[in-house]
Amino acid sequence: MSFPITDFDERYRAISARDTRFDGQFVTAVRSTGIYCRPSCPARTPMQKNVTFYPTSAAAHEAGFRACKRCLPEAAPGSPAWNLRGDTAARAMRLIAAGYVEREGVPGLAARLGYSSRHLTRLLSTELGAGPLALARAHRAHTARMLLVGTDMPISEVAFAAGFASIRQCNDTIREVFGLTPGELRARRRPSAGSAAGGTSVEVSGAEAPGAIDLVLPYRGPLDAAGVFAWMSARALPGVEEATATSFARHLRMAGGPTWFEVRQESDERLHLRARVTQLADLAPLVATVRRIFDLDADPLAVDEALAAHPELAPLLARTPGIRVPGSADPHEMLIRAMVGQQITVVAARTALAALADALGERTPDGGLLFPTMAAIAGHGAEVLRGPAARIRAITGAAAALADGSLILTVGDDGVEQRRALMAMPGIGPWTADYVRMRVLGDPDVFLPGDVAVRAGAAASGLPGDPAPLTAWTERTAPWRSYLTAHLWRAAPVRPASARRIAKTTTSKETS
């Protein structure tokens, strides 16, 4: 099985088979050598008595181990457990990857999760073997390794792009984690690593200058990249986003200023990320954001294996192996897009959102367009949005609540609390709250029984078409109902335009 595993014997079998499916899900520390490896490390399998498994590389660091120079465990895709789990540890890991510790410090992270710094440190140390500072430090080491091996960025700039406070701190951490200096780590890459890893020169003159970067994004296959690109293309807002059959690009507002990125699938099926940032400190959070958008930390074999247990779904899995559930670039934007898209078609939602962005969005120096701020939508959205007055008030009211902080929406929210808070807002019902939870949190177990396209896809696939019996049937596919939803969306027959105009539904057709 390829589900996340915790049993010692299962993990030992995985490393004995050098099974790449488990890379990123745990690391193997070997007491006789003092190093830790990814499960697929090609080195000789260590004796069981010398092995300790850790859920994170940070835990192995804290226990005194250093990273293997041969398999570079920091280069593995992220663990799918942080989306599969919704507990405090998983929420903390998502926020740390998003750069929360660098921006808000451990007290800010603890406050966001509802704990004191001391209690959060104790909780994460017990659960993950390392506290928030150590986890953030390991994430910075991973980012630094990625930039050192994948780009020609000067080492001094790598330090700040990875989130370190100083060059010395970066050098010390790299030496401690990898047993190499930054220069030695870079020198170990293959002569062709610049092209193989998407490396390119970075046009920057300092940590505050605009920069460009090109990297390869690791993932577990198979990957339905064409499906994600098609999803993005159907919803791309002119000026903000641009999508083709093999690429997706957009402008995005980040903590350091405007950012642009493009993800492109090359002929070798690898995904390349190109990006320009205002401040190098935004690079690591941007990579985490892009990975969420493309659902790159998923374990598609685990998902497909579980869904394949149901014969009714076999044709869907054969048609689209490795399906992904697209994430969101920005949680606040996602809510507005979902609310605008309620009860209308994808095309109509795109038209309304394009008008909103064009009227209220900010222009970037390179001629791009940023999605409007929540303050701008709250103040002037009513002048641009069209439709029922109650719906417009609901959208501008939600934007105002996000702008003033009375409504919190982040990638680290508790799923139950997030849903409750959204449902308490006027104009937000179960479909919108659950759709946002699916897209913002990456929750793998969300089902949308009221969605007209989901019902149509279910009926076309031989499943019950009515919400109640369909919901009852899908319970057997937990905890992967978000992926089932994506398959049913894909299976929905395309309706003629005239039928779409007269269709009366209570929920949206996968709109935003």
C-alpha positions, -999 to 999 in steps of 0.1 A, spaced: 0 0 0 11 36 -6 -8 53 21 13 72 46 27 45 69 39 46 105 46 10 113 84 2 116 82 -31 96 62 -14 67 88 14 66 117 -10 66 101 -29 37 98 4 19 135 13 23 145 -23 14 126 -19 -18 140 16 -23 104 26 -30 102 62 -44 66 65 -34 76 71 2 102 98 -5 92 128 16 69 109 39 96 100 64 134 98 66 156 69 77 183 77 102 212 53 105 230 52 139 261 35 126 268 63 101 251 93 117 232 102 85 196 101 74 183 93 39 151 93 19 134 58 15 147 53 -20 184 60 -12 205 37 -35 229 29 -7 230 -5 9 200 -11 32 211 -6 68 205 -33 94 172 -29 113 190 -25 146 207 6 134 176 23 120 154 50 134 126 65 114 116 102 117 86 119 103 106 150 93 142 159 85 141 184 112 136 156 138 166 138 124 186 171 126 176 175 162 187 140 170 221 147 157 220 132 122 231 149 89 216 146 55 229 119 31 251 134 4 241 107 -21 203 108 -20 198 144 -7 166 137 12 157 175 13 151 172 -25 121 149 -21 85 160 -27 67 171 5 47 148 26 11 143 17 3 138 54 1 176 60 -30 177 38 -44 144 49 -41 154 85 -59 183 99 -44 185 134 -22 212 149 10 196 137 -2 195 101 -15 231 102 18 242 116 37 225 88 16 242 62 21 276 78 59 270 82 62 261 45 43 294 37 70 314 56 49 322 87 78 319 111 100 342 90 73 368 89 56 365 123 81 345 144 72 316 166 49 337 188 29 347 157 27 311 146 16 300 180 -10 327 182 -24 318 148 -28 281 160 -43 291 193 -14 282 216 14 297 236 49 295 221 59 271 249 30 248 244 33 248 206 70 239 209 62 211 233 34 198 212 54 198 179 85 183 196 63 154 209 45 149 177 72 156 151 105 154 170 113 190 165 99 224 176 88 252 153 122 269 151 139 236 141 111 229 116 115 263 100 153 260 100 150 226 82 127 243 56 152 270 51 180 245 46 158 227 20 152 260 2 189 268 3 199 234 -11 173 238 -39 187 272 -49 223 261 -46 219 230 -68 193 243 -91 205 279 -99 236 300 -103 223 325 -77 252 340 -57 256 322 -23 251 355 -5 216 359 -21 207 322 -15 210 329 22 184 357 22 161 340 -4 160 309 18 149 330 48 181 331 68 188 363 88 225 363 77 250 347 54 268 332 84 237 316 97 231 301 63 266 288 60 265 273 95 232 256 89 242 241 55 274 228 70 256 212 100 227 197 79 246 185 49 282 182 62 293 205 34 298 242 29 274 259 5 301 261 -21 309 224 -18 272 215 -20 269 235 -52 301 219 -66 286 184 -62 259 190 -87 265 173 -121 281 195 -148 247 196 -165 228 205 -133 222 240 -145 200 228 -173 188 196 -157 176 214 -126 163 244 -145 192 265 -133 198 299 -147 215 331 -138 196 353 -114 194 389 -125 197 405 -91 220 429 -74 210 424 -38 184 409 -16 160 438 -22 163 438 -60 138 421 -84 150 386 -93 143 359 -118 147 322 -111 141 289 -129 137 256 -110 124 221 -115 95 211 -92 97 175 -79 65 154 -76 52 119 -73 39 105 -106 17 100 -123 6 136 -127 -24 148 -147 -7 181 -155 -28 186 -186 -59 185 -164 -46 212 -141 -35 234 -171 -70 230 -186 -86 239 -153 -66 270 -151 -71 279 -187 -109 278 -184 -107 303 -154 -78 325 -163 -84 362 -159 -69 384 -186 -39 403 -173 -38 384 -140 -34 349 -154 -24 332 -187 -27 295 -194 -20 272 -223 -22 234 -227 13 231 -211 17 262 -190 2 285 -164 14 319 -154 1 347 -132 9 378 -113 5 375 -75 8 399 -45 31 386 -19 46 400 14 76 416 -4 56 430 -33 43 419 -68 55 385 -80 51 368 -114 55 330 -119 51 305 -147 49 267 -145 56 249 -177 57 212 -185 86 204 -208 88 175 -233 105 154 -206 73 158 -185 92 177 -158 76 209 -144 97 240 -145 90 270 -123 101 304 -135 95 334 -113 103 370 -107 100 384 -72 104 419 -57 122 405 -26 142 373 -25 125 363 8 93 356 -11 109 328 -31 104 300 -6 67 309 2 62 312 -36 75 277 -42 52 264 -15 22 283 -31 29 268 -65 32 233 -50 -3 238 -35 -17 251 -67 -6 220 -86 -12 196 -56 24 184 -61 28 168 -26 -1 144 -32 5 107 -33 -14 98 -65 -7 61 -63 -24 60 -28 -54 79 -41 -58 58 -72 -52 25 -53 -80 34 -28 -105 45 -55 -97 15 -77 -112 -7 -50 -146 4 -64 -153 -11 -98 -176 17 -107 -147 41 -107 -123 20 -128 -131 38 -161 -125 72 -145 -91 61 -131 -81 46 -164 -90 78 -182 -72 101 -158 -45 85 -136 -28 109 -111 -56 134 -111 -50 165 -90 -72 189 -70 -60 224 -79 -52 246 -49 -54 283 -45 -28 310 -51 -43 332 -24 -70 322 2 -87 356 2 -89 357 -36 -102 321 -36 -132 330 -14 -141 360 -36 -138 338 -68 -160 311 -52 -187 336 -41 -188 353 -75 -191 319 -92 -220 307 -72 -250 296 -93 -235 307 -126 -213 290 -152 -176 290 -154 -177 314 -184 -200 338 -166 -179 337 -135 -147 344 -155 -164 374 -172 -175 389 -139 -141 383 -122 -122 397 -152 -143 429 -150 -136 431 -113 -99 427 -117 -97 451 -146 -116 478 -127 -100 474 -92 -68 455 -97 -33 471 -95 -10 473 -125 25 459 -120 57 475 -134 59 449 -162 23 456 -173 6 428 -155 -24 429 -133 -28 420 -96 -62 406 -83 -79 434 -63 -72 438 -26 -100 430 -2 -101 466 8 -107 476 -28 -135 451 -33 -151 461 0 -150 498 -10 -158 497 -47 -169 462 -56 -206 473 -56 -198 497 -84 -184 469 -106 -202 437 -97 -235 428 -114 -264 406 -102 -287 404 -72 -281 431 -46 -280 406 -18 -252 386 -35 -232 418 -41 -236 428 -5 -224 393 6 -193 395 -16 -183 430 -5 -191 421 31 -168 391 30 -141 412 15 -145 438 42 -143 411 69 -111 397 54 -97 432 51 -103 442 87 -93 408 101 -127 399 115 -127 369 92 -94 349 91 -87 326 61 -53 310 58 -37 277 46 -32 268 82 -68 270 94 -86 242 112 -110 228 87 -140 226 110 -135 261 123 -129 275 89 -162 261 76 -180 273 107 -167 309 102 -175 309 65 -210 296 71 -217 323 96 -211 349 68 -242 361 48 -244 346 14 -220 317 21 -236 282 21 -223 247 23 -210 245 -13 -189 276 -10 -175 268 24 -166 233 14 -152 243 -20 -129 269 -3 -118 242 22 -109 219 -7 -90 246 -26 -74 266 3 -65 238 28 -60 211 2 -83 189 22 -84 155 4 -118 145 18 -143 171 6 -174 161 -14 -198 185 -30 -231 166 -34 -251 197 -44 -228 206 -73 -247 201 -106 -215 190 -124 -207 165 -97 -242 150 -99 -240 149 -137 -206 132 -136 -219 107 -111 -249 98 -132 -228 94 -163 -205 71 -144 -233 48 -131 -234 63 -96 -265 77 -79 -274 111 -93 -293 125 -63 -274 142 -35 -285 119 -6 -278 85 -21 -247 99 -38 -233 112 -5 -240 78 11 -221 60 -17 -191 83 -15 -185 76 21 -168 44 11 -141 64 -7 -130 85 23 -105 100 29 -101 108 -9 -135 123 -17 -119 155 -31 -102 134 -58 -134 116 -64 -151 150 -69 -124 159 -94 -130 127 -114 -168 134 -114 -162 169 -126 -141 155 -154 -168 129 -162 -197 154 -164 -211 156 -200 -207 190 -217 -241 206 -220 -251 227 -249 -251 265 -242 -288 267 -244 -292 240 -217 -267 258 -195 -287 290 -197 -320 274 -186 -305 251 -160 -317 259 -126 -294 247 -98 -288 255 -62 -251 254 -64 -223 262 -88 -208 241 -115 -171 240 -104 -170 277 -111 -140 295 -96 
